[in-house]
Every structure is written in C-alpha cells, then in structure tokens.
Amino acid sequence: MQYSIQRYLLLGFVTLVIVGVLTPVMRSIAMKIGAFDAPNMSRKIQKEPVPYLGGIAISIGVVFVSYSALLYADNSMHTFALASTVLLPAIAISAMGLFDDLKGLEPWPRLAAQTGAGLIVSLALISTNTLGTPFNNILIDGIVTTLWIVGVCNSINFFDNLDGGAAGTVAIISIFLFLIAFDSNQLLISAMAIVTAGATIGFLFWNRAPAKIYMGDAGALFLGVIISVMTIRLDPKLLSRELAVAVPLALMAVPIMDTTVAVCSRIKRGVSPFEGGRDHLSHRLMRIGFGRRRTALALWALTAIFGADAYVIYKWPENFGFSFMAFGAFLWVILTIFFFWIPSTD
C-alpha cells in the first residue's frame, strides 16, 4: 500500500515545526550550562562562542515523529523493529556525541563506538533481509554495510564545519532519498527520509549563517547513522548492480568528497586524519573568496546536482543510467581534484 504524498509532507512539516520550536529551547539550555563552541582553535571559523545542543532538538524531533507515525499508521511489531534498527543506534551514537560535546572524547573511543553500532546494525539488516543491494554473501554484506555506516557517519560529522552546511546538505539528500523511496513504494524509508528533511530544515532556521546554535557531534552523528542506514536500505529496484550501487553513492557524493579531500590532505601533510583542521570543502571555498552564505549555497547546489544525478539513474536506467553514472563519477573526480588543488592552509 502506498500512502499519499500529502501524508508524507505532513510528517515532514510536523517535524519541521517541532525542531524549529525545540531548537531555541535547547539554545537557552546550552547558554545556561555553558555548552559553547568557543573560537579557541585555528580550525574554528566563528568569531564568537556559539551554543551547542541543537542536535538534541533534531534527535527528539526525528524520534518522536517517527515512532508516533508508526503507532498511528502501522503499529505492527515488525515495522516497529525495522524502524528501531535505525533509530536506537542513532540515539546511542547521539548520546556519545553529546558526551563528546560536553566533556570531550579521543578519536579512537568514538571510532570504536561507531564501529560497534555499525556491526550491530549490519547484522540486523542482514538477518531481516533489508539491505537495498545485497552482495549475496554474508561476510561481504557485513563488511560493506559496517564500513558504509561508519564512513557516512564520519562524513556527516566532518561536514559539520560551516553554518548551515551539514543541515542543508542532509536536508537535500533526504529530499532526493524520499523521492526515490516514495516512487519505489518503500514506505518506511520514505517516512524517515521526509522526517529527516523536516528536522534539518527546521534546524536551519537557527543554524544558517550567522548561526545562533550548532548541532554538535550529538546531531551530526545522529544524522550520520540515519542517513547511512536509509541509503544502504534503499532498494532502487534496478537490474544492474552497478547502477543500484551508484544511486546511494551519488546521493552521498558531496560529504564523501569532503572527507576524501580532508583525509588525503592530512595524510599528505603528515597529519592524523582524525585531527581537525581547516581543510574541508567549506574552508577551501572561503579561502578563495566565498563568504559563509555563498559557501553553504555552493555546497547545497553541488549536493542537489548529485542528488538529481541519482534520481535520473534510478528513474530512467535504460535510457540514461550508465551515461549519468559516468557523468557523476567524472564530475566527482574533477571537483575532488579542484578542491584538493586549493591550498589547505592560509
């Protein structure tokens, strides 16, 4: 059964309102307890301390609306369990991110927790046969799924280095993910995608430049888990495995590009890939004269281009699938080289 698009849009709108209302509340709490992101490091771009805890508003909005919608529309234990394989690991990782925001954590414990969550989710997806494009080998499916979840989770976290950058990018990815899932009658992914889009758009009212609040690791890691699991569960229903794999890769192209450029730059400079720095796509665009708003708009535009590429591959695989897959790959390589060419330090 397929629900009307109006119902899904209502879910997104309700989440937008909830997160939009909760975000200033969390901002006030952050200011009272002194949870600020201070401009005390060279990699920080803000001039004044900015409150954290925006990620809690995002998490509450997504979890509350998702479970409420399940109870209203389909309260079966099977659907509840499938949703929980996404939401519960996301909540757990978000809690770790919140602890990191408030107290600080070394990179390795964070990576270990993300890997553990990735393993648990991959086992759940494999056991329930809900992988979008399985390789029909339990070991390969487990490795690929775990690496994808950990990789995307860190990509979104790395990408959260600019006012509105991560929130807007995740919103655009979620919208295209919704369009594909809705068209292919994947109800749970459709609902969670539009809820995630609503949450990030609601947060953007407070996070766009100049940001009044940041989502912090609590929000970025939460969104990373949500997006990674939804994209790997997405089944484009394409006969070609290459095209099926190209769809989630295209959706996540810009965050993956950001991580690739930053990590390669740090390795080249003999710096730990886990060490923060001003070597992300946003920093490089600002280094060549883009302001914060133009940088965010540029990254959103690139995300939309790759999202449209994914949609075309899904929608018209026989006519345009392989040509648009090649176009997306070529564009990604050219842009990665271009960004890497821009100096990584001032």
TORKOL-4160 file (C-alpha; in steps of 0.2 Angstrom, whole numbers, padded with zeros to 4 digits, m for minus):
346
<pt num="1" X="0000" Y="0000" Z="0000"/>
<pt num="2" X="0006" Y="0017" Z="m0005"/>
<pt num="3" X="0001" Y="0032" Z="0006"/>
<pt num="4" X="m0002" Y="0049" Z="m0002"/>
<pt num="5" X="0012" Y="0061" Z="m0004"/>
<pt num="6" X="0002" Y="0074" Z="0007"/>
<pt num="7" X="0003" Y="0062" Z="0022"/>
<pt num="8" X="0022" Y="0061" Z="0020"/>
<pt num="9" X="0023" Y="0080" Z="0018"/>
<pt num="10" X="0013" Y="0082" Z="0034"/>
<pt num="11" X="0026" Y="0071" Z="0043"/>
<pt num="12" X="0040" Y="0082" Z="0037"/>
<pt num="13" X="0030" Y="0098" Z="0041"/>
<pt num="14" X="0026" Y="0092" Z="0059"/>
<pt num="15" X="0044" Y="0088" Z="0062"/>
<pt num="16" X="0050" Y="0105" Z="0055"/>
<pt num="17" X="0039" Y="0114" Z="0067"/>
<pt num="18" X="0044" Y="0103" Z="0082"/>
<pt num="19" X="0063" Y="0105" Z="0079"/>
<pt num="20" X="0060" Y="0123" Z="0075"/>
<pt num="21" X="0052" Y="0126" Z="0092"/>
<pt num="22" X="0064" Y="0115" Z="0101"/>
<pt num="23" X="0080" Y="0122" Z="0094"/>
<pt num="24" X="0079" Y="0139" Z="0103"/>
<pt num="25" X="0074" Y="0130" Z="0119"/>
<pt num="26" X="0090" Y="0120" Z="0118"/>
<pt num="27" X="0100" Y="0135" Z="0114"/>
<pt num="28" X="0094" Y="0143" Z="0130"/>
<pt num="29" X="0098" Y="0127" Z="0140"/>
<pt num="30" X="0116" Y="0127" Z="0132"/>
<pt num="31" X="0118" Y="0145" Z="0137"/>
<pt num="32" X="0113" Y="0142" Z="0155"/>
<pt num="33" X="0125" Y="0127" Z="0157"/>
<pt num="34" X="0139" Y="0135" Z="0147"/>
<pt num="35" X="0139" Y="0122" Z="0132"/>
<pt num="36" X="0148" Y="0133" Z="0119"/>
<pt num="37" X="0158" Y="0130" Z="0104"/>
<pt num="38" X="0172" Y="0143" Z="0108"/>
<pt num="39" X="0183" Y="0150" Z="0094"/>
<pt num="40" X="0199" Y="0144" Z="0103"/>
<pt num="41" X="0206" Y="0134" Z="0089"/>
<pt num="42" X="0213" Y="0139" Z="0072"/>
<pt num="43" X="0201" Y="0127" Z="0063"/>
<pt num="44" X="0186" Y="0137" Z="0070"/>
<pt num="45" X="0178" Y="0150" Z="0059"/>
<pt num="46" X="0166" Y="0158" Z="0070"/>
<pt num="47" X="0171" Y="0174" Z="0079"/>
<pt num="48" X="0160" Y="0172" Z="0095"/>
<pt num="49" X="0156" Y="0157" Z="0105"/>
<pt num="50" X="0140" Y="0148" Z="0098"/>
<pt num="51" X="0129" Y="0137" Z="0109"/>
<pt num="52" X="0129" Y="0118" Z="0106"/>
<pt num="53" X="0115" Y="0106" Z="0109"/>
<pt num="54" X="0105" Y="0109" Z="0093"/>
<pt num="55" X="0107" Y="0090" Z="0089"/>
<pt num="56" X="0096" Y="0086" Z="0104"/>
<pt num="57" X="0082" Y="0095" Z="0096"/>
<pt num="58" X="0085" Y="0086" Z="0079"/>
<pt num="59" X="0085" Y="0069" Z="0088"/>
<pt num="60" X="0070" Y="0072" Z="0098"/>
<pt num="61" X="0060" Y="0078" Z="0083"/>
<pt num="62" X="0065" Y="0063" Z="0072"/>
<pt num="63" X="0062" Y="0050" Z="0085"/>
<pt num="64" X="0046" Y="0057" Z="0092"/>
<pt num="65" X="0038" Y="0059" Z="0075"/>
<pt num="66" X="0044" Y="0043" Z="0068"/>
<pt num="67" X="0038" Y="0032" Z="0082"/>
<pt num="68" X="0021" Y="0042" Z="0083"/>
<pt num="69" X="0018" Y="0040" Z="0065"/>
<pt num="70" X="0022" Y="0021" Z="0067"/>
<pt num="71" X="0009" Y="0020" Z="0081"/>
<pt num="72" X="m0004" Y="0029" Z="0071"/>
<pt num="73" X="m0002" Y="0021" Z="0054"/>
<pt num="74" X="0006" Y="0004" Z="0057"/>
<pt num="75" X="0009" Y="m0002" Z="0075"/>
<pt num="76" X="0015" Y="m0019" Z="0070"/>
<pt num="77" X="0030" Y="m0026" Z="0079"/>
<pt num="78" X="0039" Y="m0030" Z="0063"/>
<pt num="79" X="0038" Y="m0012" Z="0057"/>
<pt num="80" X="0042" Y="m0005" Z="0074"/>
<pt num="81" X="0058" Y="m0017" Z="0075"/>
<pt num="82" X="0063" Y="m0011" Z="0057"/>
<pt num="83" X="0062" Y="0007" Z="0062"/>
<pt num="84" X="0071" Y="0003" Z="0079"/>
<pt num="85" X="0086" Y="m0004" Z="0069"/>
<pt num="86" X="0089" Y="0014" Z="0063"/>
<pt num="87" X="0083" Y="0025" Z="0077"/>
<pt num="88" X="0090" Y="0016" Z="0093"/>
<pt num="89" X="0108" Y="0015" Z="0086"/>
<pt num="90" X="0106" Y="0033" Z="0081"/>
<pt num="91" X="0101" Y="0038" Z="0098"/>
<pt num="92" X="0115" Y="0028" Z="0106"/>
<pt num="93" X="0128" Y="0037" Z="0095"/>
<pt num="94" X="0120" Y="0054" Z="0098"/>
<pt num="95" X="0122" Y="0051" Z="0116"/>
<pt num="96" X="0140" Y="0048" Z="0114"/>
<pt num="97" X="0141" Y="0063" Z="0103"/>
<pt num="98" X="0133" Y="0073" Z="0117"/>
<pt num="99" X="0146" Y="0067" Z="0129"/>
<pt num="100" X="0160" Y="0072" Z="0117"/>
<pt num="101" X="0152" Y="0089" Z="0115"/>
<pt num="102" X="0151" Y="0092" Z="0134"/>
<pt num="103" X="0167" Y="0083" Z="0140"/>
<pt num="104" X="0177" Y="0078" Z="0125"/>
<pt num="105" X="0182" Y="0061" Z="0119"/>
<pt num="106" X="0198" Y="0055" Z="0110"/>
<pt num="107" X="0195" Y="0049" Z="0092"/>
<pt num="108" X="0198" Y="0031" Z="0095"/>
<pt num="109" X="0184" Y="0028" Z="0108"/>
<pt num="110" X="0172" Y="0037" Z="0096"/>
<pt num="111" X="0178" Y="0026" Z="0081"/>
<pt num="112" X="0176" Y="0010" Z="0092"/>
<pt num="113" X="0158" Y="0015" Z="0097"/>
<pt num="114" X="0154" Y="0019" Z="0079"/>
<pt num="115" X="0161" Y="0003" Z="0073"/>
<pt num="116" X="0151" Y="m0007" Z="0086"/>
<pt num="117" X="0135" Y="0002" Z="0081"/>
<pt num="118" X="0139" Y="m0002" Z="0063"/>
<pt num="119" X="0141" Y="m0020" Z="0066"/>
<pt num="120" X="0125" Y="m0021" Z="0076"/>
<pt num="121" X="0115" Y="m0013" Z="0063"/>
<pt num="122" X="0123" Y="m0023" Z="0049"/>
<pt num="123" X="0119" Y="m0039" Z="0057"/>
<pt num="124" X="0101" Y="m0033" Z="0060"/>
<pt num="125" X="0099" Y="m0028" Z="0041"/>
<pt num="126" X="0107" Y="m0044" Z="0035"/>
<pt num="127" X="0096" Y="m0055" Z="0047"/>
<pt num="128" X="0080" Y="m0046" Z="0042"/>
<pt num="129" X="0085" Y="m0046" Z="0023"/>
<pt num="130" X="0083" Y="m0027" Z="0022"/>
<pt num="131" X="0099" Y="m0022" Z="0013"/>
<pt num="132" X="0094" Y="m0012" Z="m0003"/>
<pt num="133" X="0108" Y="m0020" Z="m0014"/>
<pt num="134" X="0115" Y="m0036" Z="m0006"/>
<pt num="135" X="0130" Y="m0045" Z="m0012"/>
<pt num="136" X="0123" Y="m0062" Z="m0008"/>
<pt num="137" X="0137" Y="m0065" Z="0004"/>
<pt num="138" X="0135" Y="m0063" Z="0022"/>
<pt num="139" X="0153" Y="m0058" Z="0025"/>
<pt num="140" X="0154" Y="m0046" Z="0011"/>
<pt num="141" X="0137" Y="m0039" Z="0016"/>
<pt num="142" X="0143" Y="m0037" Z="0034"/>
<pt num="143" X="0159" Y="m0028" Z="0029"/>
<pt num="144" X="0152" Y="m0017" Z="0016"/>
<pt num="145" X="0137" Y="m0012" Z="0027"/>
<pt num="146" X="0148" Y="m0008" Z="0043"/>
<pt num="147" X="0161" Y="0002" Z="0033"/>
<pt num="148" X="0147" Y="0012" Z="0024"/>
<pt num="149" X="0138" Y="0016" Z="0041"/>
<pt num="150" X="0155" Y="0021" Z="0049"/>
<pt num="151" X="0161" Y="0030" Z="0034"/>
<pt num="152" X="0145" Y="0040" Z="0031"/>
<pt num="153" X="0143" Y="0044" Z="0050"/>
<pt num="154" X="0160" Y="0052" Z="0050"/>
<pt num="155" X="0157" Y="0061" Z="0033"/>
<pt num="156" X="0142" Y="0070" Z="0040"/>
<pt num="157" X="0152" Y="0074" Z="0056"/>
<pt num="158" X="0167" Y="0080" Z="0047"/>
<pt num="159" X="0155" Y="0090" Z="0035"/>
<pt num="160" X="0148" Y="0100" Z="0050"/>
<pt num="161" X="0160" Y="0114" Z="0049"/>
<pt num="162" X="0150" Y="0128" Z="0042"/>
<pt num="163" X="0134" Y="0137" Z="0047"/>
<pt num="164" X="0120" Y="0128" Z="0039"/>
<pt num="165" X="0132" Y="0117" Z="0029"/>
<pt num="166" X="0128" Y="0100" Z="0036"/>
<pt num="167" X="0110" Y="0103" Z="0040"/>
<pt num="168" X="0106" Y="0110" Z="0022"/>
<pt num="169" X="0116" Y="0096" Z="0014"/>
<pt num="170" X="0107" Y="0082" Z="0024"/>
<pt num="171" X="0090" Y="0090" Z="0020"/>
<pt num="172" X="0094" Y="0090" Z="0001"/>
<pt num="173" X="0100" Y="0072" Z="0002"/>
<pt num="174" X="0084" Y="0067" Z="0012"/>
<pt num="175" X="0073" Y="0075" Z="m0001"/>
<pt num="176" X="0080" Y="0065" Z="m0015"/>
<pt num="177" X="0080" Y="0050" Z="m0005"/>
<pt num="178" X="0062" Y="0052" Z="m0001"/>
<pt num="179" X="0058" Y="0055" Z="m0020"/>
<pt num="180" X="0066" Y="0038" Z="m0024"/>
<pt num="181" X="0059" Y="0028" Z="m0010"/>
<pt num="182" X="0042" Y="0035" Z="m0012"/>
<pt num="183" X="0042" Y="0032" Z="m0031"/>
<pt num="184" X="0048" Y="0014" Z="m0027"/>
<pt num="185" X="0035" Y="0011" Z="m0014"/>
<pt num="186" X="0047" Y="0009" Z="0001"/>
<pt num="187" X="0036" Y="0016" Z="0015"/>
<pt num="188" X="0047" Y="0016" Z="0030"/>
<pt num="189" X="0062" Y="0024" Z="0021"/>
<pt num="190" X="0050" Y="0037" Z="0013"/>
<pt num="191" X="0043" Y="0042" Z="0030"/>
<pt num="192" X="0060" Y="0043" Z="0039"/>
<pt num="193" X="0068" Y="0052" Z="0024"/>
<pt num="194" X="0054" Y="0066" Z="0024"/>
<pt num="195" X="0055" Y="0067" Z="0043"/>
<pt num="196" X="0074" Y="0069" Z="0042"/>
<pt num="197" X="0072" Y="0083" Z="0029"/>
<pt num="198" X="0059" Y="0092" Z="0040"/>
<pt num="199" X="0070" Y="0091" Z="0055"/>
<pt num="200" X="0085" Y="0098" Z="0046"/>
<pt num="201" X="0075" Y="0112" Z="0038"/>
<pt num="202" X="0068" Y="0116" Z="0055"/>
<pt num="203" X="0085" Y="0117" Z="0062"/>
<pt num="204" X="0091" Y="0128" Z="0048"/>
<pt num="205" X="0081" Y="0142" Z="0053"/>
<pt num="206" X="0093" Y="0144" Z="0068"/>
<pt num="207" X="0109" Y="0137" Z="0060"/>
<pt num="208" X="0110" Y="0146" Z="0044"/>
<pt num="209" X="0124" Y="0160" Z="0044"/>
<pt num="210" X="0126" Y="0168" Z="0056"/>
<pt num="211" X="0122" Y="0153" Z="0066"/>
<pt num="212" X="0114" Y="0155" Z="0083"/>
<pt num="213" X="0116" Y="0137" Z="0088"/>
<pt num="214" X="0126" Y="0122" Z="0081"/>
<pt num="215" X="0120" Y="0104" Z="0081"/>
<pt num="216" X="0137" Y="0097" Z="0088"/>
<pt num="217" X="0143" Y="0079" Z="0087"/>
<pt num="218" X="0126" Y="0074" Z="0095"/>
<pt num="219" X="0117" Y="0080" Z="0080"/>
<pt num="220" X="0130" Y="0076" Z="0066"/>
<pt num="221" X="0132" Y="0058" Z="0072"/>
<pt num="222" X="0114" Y="0055" Z="0074"/>
<pt num="223" X="0110" Y="0061" Z="0056"/>
<pt num="224" X="0125" Y="0051" Z="0050"/>
<pt num="225" X="0118" Y="0035" Z="0057"/>
<pt num="226" X="0100" Y="0039" Z="0050"/>
<pt num="227" X="0107" Y="0044" Z="0033"/>
<pt num="228" X="0119" Y="0029" Z="0031"/>
<pt num="229" X="0106" Y="0016" Z="0036"/>
<pt num="230" X="0092" Y="0023" Z="0025"/>
<pt num="231" X="0104" Y="0024" Z="0010"/>
<pt num="232" X="0110" Y="0007" Z="0012"/>
<pt num="233" X="0092" Y="0000" Z="0014"/>
<pt num="234" X="0086" Y="0009" Z="m0001"/>
<pt num="235" X="0082" Y="m0003" Z="m0015"/>
<pt num="236" X="0082" Y="0006" Z="m0032"/>
<pt num="237" X="0075" Y="m0010" Z="m0040"/>
<pt num="238" X="0087" Y="m0009" Z="m0054"/>
<pt num="239" X="0093" Y="m0024" Z="m0064"/>
<pt num="240" X="0111" Y="m0018" Z="m0065"/>
<pt num="241" X="0120" Y="m0019" Z="m0049"/>
<pt num="242" X="0132" Y="m0005" Z="m0054"/>
<pt num="243" X="0118" Y="0007" Z="m0056"/>
<pt num="244" X="0110" Y="0001" Z="m0040"/>
<pt num="245" X="0126" Y="0005" Z="m0030"/>
<pt num="246" X="0128" Y="0021" Z="m0040"/>
<pt num="247" X="0112" Y="0028" Z="m0033"/>
<pt num="248" X="0117" Y="0030" Z="m0014"/>
<pt num="249" X="0135" Y="0034" Z="m0019"/>
<pt num="250" X="0128" Y="0049" Z="m0029"/>
<pt num="251" X="0117" Y="0054" Z="m0015"/>
<pt num="252" X="0131" Y="0055" Z="m0003"/>
<pt num="253" X="0144" Y="0062" Z="m0016"/>
<pt num="254" X="0147" Y="0079" Z="m0008"/>
<pt num="255" X="0150" Y="0073" Z="0010"/>
<pt num="256" X="0161" Y="0059" Z="0003"/>
<pt num="257" X="0171" Y="0071" Z="m0007"/>
<pt num="258" X="0173" Y="0082" Z="0008"/>
<pt num="259" X="0180" Y="0068" Z="0018"/>
<pt num="260" X="0191" Y="0062" Z="0004"/>
<pt num="261" X="0199" Y="0079" Z="0001"/>
<pt num="262" X="0202" Y="0082" Z="0020"/>
<pt num="263" X="0209" Y="0065" Z="0024"/>
<pt num="264" X="0221" Y="0065" Z="0009"/>
<pt num="265" X="0226" Y="0082" Z="0013"/>
<pt num="266" X="0231" Y="0077" Z="0031"/>
<pt num="267" X="0240" Y="0062" Z="0025"/>
<pt num="268" X="0250" Y="0072" Z="0013"/>
<pt num="269" X="0255" Y="0084" Z="0026"/>
<pt num="270" X="0259" Y="0070" Z="0039"/>
<pt num="271" X="0244" Y="0075" Z="0050"/>
<pt num="272" X="0232" Y="0062" Z="0058"/>
<pt num="273" X="0216" Y="0060" Z="0048"/>
<pt num="274" X="0206" Y="0061" Z="0064"/>
<pt num="275" X="0214" Y="0078" Z="0068"/>
<pt num="276" X="0203" Y="0093" Z="0065"/>
<pt num="277" X="0208" Y="0106" Z="0053"/>
<pt num="278" X="0203" Y="0120" Z="0041"/>
<pt num="279" X="0205" Y="0109" Z="0026"/>
<pt num="280" X="0187" Y="0104" Z="0021"/>
<pt num="281" X="0177" Y="0110" Z="0006"/>
<pt num="282" X="0170" Y="0124" Z="0015"/>
<pt num="283" X="0186" Y="0131" Z="0021"/>
<pt num="284" X="0194" Y="0130" Z="0004"/>
<pt num="285" X="0179" Y="0139" Z="m0004"/>
<pt num="286" X="0180" Y="0153" Z="0009"/>
<pt num="287" X="0199" Y="0153" Z="0006"/>
<pt num="288" X="0196" Y="0158" Z="m0012"/>
<pt num="289" X="0184" Y="0172" Z="m0008"/>
<pt num="290" X="0167" Y="0164" Z="m0004"/>
<pt num="291" X="0158" Y="0170" Z="0011"/>
<pt num="292" X="0149" Y="0159" Z="0023"/>
<pt num="293" X="0132" Y="0160" Z="0014"/>
<pt num="294" X="0139" Y="0158" Z="m0003"/>
<pt num="295" X="0149" Y="0143" Z="0003"/>
<pt num="296" X="0134" Y="0135" Z="0010"/>
<pt num="297" X="0124" Y="0139" Z="m0006"/>
<pt num="298" X="0138" Y="0131" Z="m0017"/>
<pt num="299" X="0139" Y="0115" Z="m0006"/>
<pt num="300" X="0120" Y="0114" Z="m0007"/>
<pt num="301" X="0120" Y="0116" Z="m0025"/>
<pt num="302" X="0133" Y="0103" Z="m0028"/>
<pt num="303" X="0123" Y="0091" Z="m0017"/>
<pt num="304" X="0107" Y="0095" Z="m0027"/>
<pt num="305" X="0116" Y="0091" Z="m0043"/>
<pt num="306" X="0122" Y="0074" Z="m0037"/>
<pt num="307" X="0105" Y="0071" Z="m0030"/>
<pt num="308" X="0097" Y="0074" Z="m0047"/>
<pt num="309" X="0110" Y="0063" Z="m0055"/>
<pt num="310" X="0105" Y="0049" Z="m0043"/>
<pt num="311" X="0087" Y="0052" Z="m0047"/>
<pt num="312" X="0090" Y="0051" Z="m0066"/>
<pt num="313" X="0100" Y="0035" Z="m0064"/>
<pt num="314" X="0085" Y="0027" Z="m0054"/>
<pt num="315" X="0071" Y="0034" Z="m0064"/>
<pt num="316" X="0077" Y="0031" Z="m0082"/>
<pt num="317" X="0091" Y="0017" Z="m0080"/>
<pt num="318" X="0089" Y="0011" Z="m0098"/>
<pt num="319" X="0090" Y="0027" Z="m0107"/>
<pt num="320" X="0102" Y="0037" Z="m0096"/>
<pt num="321" X="0108" Y="0026" Z="m0082"/>
<pt num="322" X="0125" Y="0022" Z="m0087"/>
<pt num="323" X="0128" Y="0039" Z="m0095"/>
<pt num="324" X="0123" Y="0048" Z="m0079"/>
<pt num="325" X="0133" Y="0037" Z="m0068"/>
<pt num="326" X="0148" Y="0041" Z="m0079"/>
<pt num="327" X="0144" Y="0059" Z="m0078"/>
<pt num="328" X="0143" Y="0059" Z="m0059"/>
<pt num="329" X="0159" Y="0049" Z="m0057"/>
<pt num="330" X="0168" Y="0061" Z="m0069"/>
<pt num="331" X="0161" Y="0077" Z="m0060"/>
<pt num="332" X="0166" Y="0070" Z="m0043"/>
<pt num="333" X="0184" Y="0066" Z="m0049"/>
<pt num="334" X="0186" Y="0084" Z="m0057"/>
<pt num="335" X="0178" Y="0093" Z="m0042"/>
<pt num="336" X="0189" Y="0082" Z="m0029"/>
<pt num="337" X="0205" Y="0087" Z="m0039"/>
<pt num="338" X="0199" Y="0105" Z="m0040"/>
<pt num="339" X="0196" Y="0106" Z="m0021"/>
<pt num="340" X="0212" Y="0097" Z="m0017"/>
<pt num="341" X="0221" Y="0110" Z="m0028"/>
<pt num="342" X="0215" Y="0124" Z="m0017"/>
<pt num="343" X="0228" Y="0127" Z="m0003"/>
<pt num="344" X="0223" Y="0118" Z="0013"/>
<pt num="345" X="0231" Y="0131" Z="0024"/>
<pt num="346" X="0231" Y="0150" Z="0024"/>
